[in-house]
């Protein structure tokens, strides 16, 4: 009985075709920010936090809801609902905040749906002084697995400074292997997060970006302040992308019902990004699946934001799929 409600929700509302309508045309979608894993690997404090965020009545069975969408089958089902051609699953090593989803777990999930799922690898940094070479070797190995196309880091969740040169070997490896880096930016609402500026403010990434021009840096969440629900360090992200060709922007979660209930903040961000001439630097992600239907809803809210920001059909198609395909060397989905 524990998983019955999420299962019933997952079975409904399936999309009949891929892509979504924008400006009278159907454009493809790739979601580069999706989570997988197992409930038991999430810290208890974060489990409680997630349960409180699930819409009623899903929060009454938080574990069942999470397990219903976090598996490979559950994620693909959510992609189907939203017309999303491909999704990217993120490995996570943040035992003090959001928990652990190992590279091996993600690799196993990709094998269940290799035509629909790709992955980002990560590594542990909590014992960096003793395990640096071991962790870099493990990251290199994971990136050699089929479908593992990039690297996921979240300094605030993993508790290491953005400007600490002790960790620059990660960026050197990314440049060597041609694997883009996705980095969480902005304050996070999760328990156990380090909220100090060197862990959240993308300005502290500038030295690493400048010293590693062959590495691709994707600034996740656009520096959104999830604590105060404002645009936070958006302008810093834009300024970095204007100054450095190896910087890209990703708008996940900030435009959700919880972060932007009146749908004003994400449209404003998209307007400012377009005004800065950066439509070729946006790579779409949702930060799903979260709960049943979130992947679809977030894509719809993002397209609304693009429309309000004055983006053309071609610009929207690039942001929602084409820029990912170009940066990660993947084919653009056919509809």
Secondary structure, DSSP 4 states (H G I P E B T S, - for coil): -TTHHHHHHHHS---SSSSEEETTEEE--EEEEEE---GGGS-HHHHHHHHHHSPTTGGGGHHHHHHHHHSHHHHHHHHHHHT-SEEEEE-EEETTTTEEE-HHHHHHHHHHSTTTEEEEE----TTHHHHHHHHHHHHHHHHTSTTEEEEEE-HHHHT--TT-GGGHHHHHHHHHHT-EEEEE-S---STT---SHHHH-GGGGHHHHHH-TTS-EEEEGGG-BTTTTB-TTHHHHHHHHHH-TTEEEE-TTTTSTTT-TTS-HHHHHHHHHHHTT-GGGB-----B-SSTTHHHHHHHHHHHHHHHTT--HHHHHIIIIIHHHHHHT-PPPP-
